[in-house]
């Protein structure tokens, strides 16, 4: 186990996530470990890239360290199962009385010895949509002049109507299947934008959302690696292979750096709220995208700050229902985790 992996395990374990209180259980502590998928890639000067992925759940309360080869390929020791919802569009895996032994899980990817149910990424999925917009521009189906406003609204303030516009564009251009195939060709097998509609629908009620749209932290981190023009070439790909052109990557990074929702790993948007805790650096240093619903909180981006160059990706089952204040997006445990990861990156750089 490398130092990054040990540090991620320690950071999560020290924060006692089972003590998070749940209003859906009359404010009682969770007792069970929530699902936390946390991945880091560190680009330290004069050193080869280092990485780690730690995963926690009720089935793995002490955490599992992902086994990843020396080329930063896919996770090898984890079987990822898909999140799911019922006929009422409820995310049933995260209900207080959910009995996982009675649920019919669908396989997402991998055949490792450890099972991990991949939580829905919430609005972090908009990162995949943004990549699709970039591919559409490069293919000549649209222009930055036409798409920059909805792209910025989708990413910077997580506007859902703007996301509808971007998803509808991908359908008009025939780019949804192209995007999914491109992810597969690049080895990012858990990144899937399925079930969306030609009118732009991407939510549960549209037949998409939970159980159809998937991301894991490690594949999200590797996607961001492919968007990071200052990172070394991705070692799992043939020399010279790219996802997007350099100009497109820089445009997307610039949009991510204008993120206004610093409320999951980072917490600058919440200063002044009772109980505030400092977290990971805010945008623009952390060029990132967040996502939250009642049941989910996610955050992933590229950090370039204080001599640190890193990628961090987090996907959890700790959504707004655990927020201590109406302005919060999740429990204070997540910005506290962000601060711990930032300390780890400082110590390891």
N, C-alpha and C positions, 0 to 999 in steps of 0.2 A: 504494500500500500504506500503510495507516495504522500508527500507532505500536504499537498493540496487536498487529496481525498481524506486524509486523517483530519485536516482542519475543518473540512465541510461537515464531517460526521460530528466532530466535537462542537461546532457552532450550533448545530441543530439540537443535539442532545442537551446542551447546557441551558437552552431556553425553555425546556419543559413544556412542549406544545400540548400534551394531554391536559394541562391545567387551563387551557383556553376555555372560557365559559361560553355556553351555547344558549341563547334565548329560546330556541326551539325545544330546549329541555329545562325550561324554567330557570335558566341561569346556572344550571349545574355544569361542572367541568366536563369536557369531552370524555375524559378517561382513556379512550382509545386514541392512538396516534393518528392525526390527520395525514392525508397523502401530501407529500412534499417531494417534488422532483427538482433537483438543484444541480446545475452544471456550470463549470467555470473553465475558461481557457485563458492562460496567461502568456503574454508575449513580453518577456523580459529582455532588455538589451544584451546582446552578445550571447544569448542562450537559445536553444531550440524551444519551441512552444511546449508548454506543459498544460495538462488538462485533468479534470476529474468530474465525475458525476455520482452524486449520492442520492439514493431514493429511500423514502420512508413511507410506511402505511400501517394500518392496523395489523397487517400480516407481517410487516417487517418494522416493528417499533424501534429497534436499535439501529436500523439502517442497513442498506446494501450498497456496496461500492460497485459501480458498473465496471465490468472488464472490457477495456478498450485497447485495441492493438496499437502498435507503435506508429501506425499511419493515421491514427485518429478516425478509424473506421466505425461502423455501427457497434452499438452495445452488444456484447456476445453472451452475457450470462443472465439476461432478463427476457422473459416472455411478457410482452405488453398486450394487455387486453383492453378492449375499447370501453369507454364510458357508455352509459345507457340511460334512457328515460322510458317512462311508461306511457300508456295511451292518453294520459292527461298532460303530457309533456313535462312531467316532473322528473328531476334528476334523482332517481330513486336510490342510487348507491349511497347518497349522502344524507338521507333522511335519518332521524334519530333511531328509529327501530329497524333500520335496514339489516337484513340477514344475508350476508354475502354468499353463504352456502346455498341459499335458495334462488339466487339470481343466475340467469342463463347468460354467461359471459361470451362475447364474441372475440375471437383472436384478432389482434391488430397487426403485430409483427414480432418476430423473434421466437426462438424456441429454447431459451435458457432455463436454468433450473429454478430461478426466482420469478414468481408472477407479480406483476405490478399493473394495477388498473390505472390507466393514464387519464387524469382528470381533464375535463373539457378546458381548452385554453382561454375561454371567454374572448374578450376583444383583442387578445394577443393574436388571434387569427387574422387580424387586419394587416399584420406584417406580411403574411402570405399573399393577401390581396394586393398589397403595395408592390410586391415583387411581380405579380401578374400584370399590374399596370405598367411597370417598367418594361416587361417583355412585350406588351402590346405597343408601346411607343417605339421600341427598337424594331418591331416588325412592320412599322408604318401604318398601323391601324388607327392611331390617334396621335396627338401631340402633347407635349408638356403644357403648352398654352391652354389646351382644352381641359387637361386633367389635373393641373397643379392645385387648383382650388379645392376640388373634392378630395384629392389625395391628402392635402394638408389638413383639412377638416377631419378626415377619417383617422389620421394618425395623431395629430397634435391635441385635439380635444375629444377624440374617439366618437365623432358624430356618426350615428347609425344611418341617418338619411344619406350622408355622403358615402357611406359604405355601400348602401343600396346602389348608388350611382356607379361606383367602381365595379361592383359585381356584375351589374347589368352590362357594362362595357365589355367585361371579359366574355360574357355570353355572346354578345353581338359579334365579337371578333373571333369567336371559336377558341378562346384562349384558356378556358377552364380546364379542359382535358389536356391541353398543351402544358399548362402549369403543373398539373399533377404528374404527367409523364416526365416532365423535366426534373421534378423532385426525385422521382424514382431513379432516373438515369444518373443522378448525382449521389445516389446512395442514401438519400434522406427519406427513408421509407415510411416513417411515422408522420410525415407532413402530408396531410390529405385534406383537400377542400372539396368535400362531397356533398351532393344533395341540394346545392344552391339552384335558384330559379332564374329563368331569363329576365324576369322583371326586377331582379336584384335581391330577391329574398334569400336570406342566409340563416334565419333564426329557427328555433325549434318548430314554431307554428308553420314555417315554410317547408318543413320536411328536411331541414338541414340541422345545424346546431349540434346539440349533445348527441353523441352516437354516430355522427356523420362527419364532423370536422375534427381533425385530430392533430395534436402536436405533442412532442416530448421535449424535455429540456435539452438533452444532448443534441438532437437533430436541429432544434431551434438555434442552439449555440453554433453549430456548424453552418447553418444558413447565414447567420450573422458574420461568420468568418468569411464566407464568400462575398459578403457585401462590404467588408472592411478593406479599403484600398491600401491601408498602411500595415496590414497583416502579411506575413509570409504566405507563399502559395499553399493551398490546401493539400496536405500530403496524401490524402486518400484518393485524389484525382490524378489523371494523367497530366503531365506537364503542359501548361498552356490552356487547359480547359477552364472556362469561366461560366458563371451563371449569367452575368450581365456585363455590359461594357463599363469601363471605368467611370465615364461621365454619369451613367445611370446610377451606379453605386454611390457616387459622391452626392448626387441629388437626393437619393433616399436617406443617406446618412444625415444630410443637412436638415431634412424634414424631421427625422427622429430626434435630432439635437434641439428642436424647438418644442419638445414635449412639455405640455402644461400640467399633466396629471402625475406629479411626483408624490405618490401616495401609497406605494406598495413596498418595494425595497427602499426607495428614497422617500422622504417625508416632508420636503420643503413646502409643499402645497398646504400642509396642515399645521404650520407654525401658529401658535396661539390657541390651539385646541387643548383642552385640559388633558393632561397625561402625555403630552407630546414627547416623542423620543426622536433623536436624530438618527438618520438612516444612511443609506448609500448616498454618494454624491448625486445631486440633481442634474437635470439637463441645464446647459448644453454639454457639461463634462460627460455625463452618462446619456448617450443618444439612445433612447429606448422607447418601447411601447408597453403599456400596461393593459390589463384586462380584469374586470371584476363583474360578478353577478352575485346573487345571494349565496351561492355555493362555491364560487371559485374566485381566486385571485392569482394573477400571473404578472410577470414583469421580465423583460429581456432586452438587452442592449449592449452597446459597445462603450467601454469606459476608456477615456484618454484624459488623465488628470494626475497631477502630483507625481509625475514620473511613472505612473502605472498605465499600461496598455493591456486591457483585458476584455473578455466577453463574459457576461453573466446571464443565465437564463433560469427562471423559476416558474414552475407551474404547481398550483396547490388546490386543495379543497377547502380553503379558508377564505370564503367570500364575505360579502357585506353583512351577512347575518351575525358575524362575530365582531363587527365594528363597535367600539365603545362610545362612539359619538356619531351623530347624523352626518357630519362632514367627512368621516373616515370611510375608507374603502375596505378595510380589513382590520384584523387585530393588530395591536402595537407590536406583537411578536415578529411580524414580517419586516418592518423597518429596523427593529432590533437585530434581526438576522442580517439585513443589509449592512448594518454597521459592523457586525462581526465578520462578514465576508470581506468588507473593505479593509479591516485590520489585517485579516489573513493575507490579502493581496499585498499590502504594504510590507508585511514581514517576509513574504516569499519572493518578492521582486528582487 
